[in-house]
Amino acid sequence: MTIVWIYEGRDTFKKFDTEDEAQAWLKENDPEGVAIEHQIGEPLPAGSADRYGVPKADERS
């Protein structure tokens, strides 16, 4: 798993690789803003949905 920090403002979306990067950017650009820690899973190989139990899209949706 990879951890990133996400900031979303009125017209801005930012992803930071470290908490320090996020804090430095916030200090300069939005001192009252918050970056949220988020875990990103490793991508699955193409064509592996059945093997990993990923539900298939419903044709009606």
N, C-alpha and C positions, 0 to 999 in steps of 0.2 A: 504494500500500500504506500502511496505517496501522500504527503500532507502539504496542502497549499493554504494560503490565506486569501480570502475573497472580500473585496470591497465593492459595494454597489451604491452609487449616489444617484442624484437626479438624472444626470446625463452621462454618467461615468461608470464603467465596469472595469475593475482592475484585478489581476491575479498576481500574487506575490509568492515567490518560492520560499521565503523565510519570514518569520515574524519580525525580525529586525528591519527587513526591507519595507514591510507593511507599516511599521511604526514610524520609520523615517519619512515615508511618503505622506502618511496621515498628518504628521507634525507640521509639514510644510503646506499641505493642500487642504486638509479638513481636520483641524485639531479636535473637533467634537465627534468625528466619524469613528467607525469601528470596522475592523476587518475580522471576519469570521473564519475560524479554522475549519477546514473541510478535508476529508479523506477521499482520495481518488483511487479506485481499484485498478488493478492492472488490466489492460485490454485483453479480451479473449481473441483467440485466433479466428480468422474469417471462416465461416461455415461450421462453427462449433456450438451453435445454439442448442441443438438437441443433446449434445454430449454434456453440456453444463446446465441443463434444465431451464434455459431461458424460455419464457413463454413466447409463443408465436403471436404475431399481430392478428387481431380479429378482423376478418374481411369487412365486417359491417362498420368498423370504426373509421 
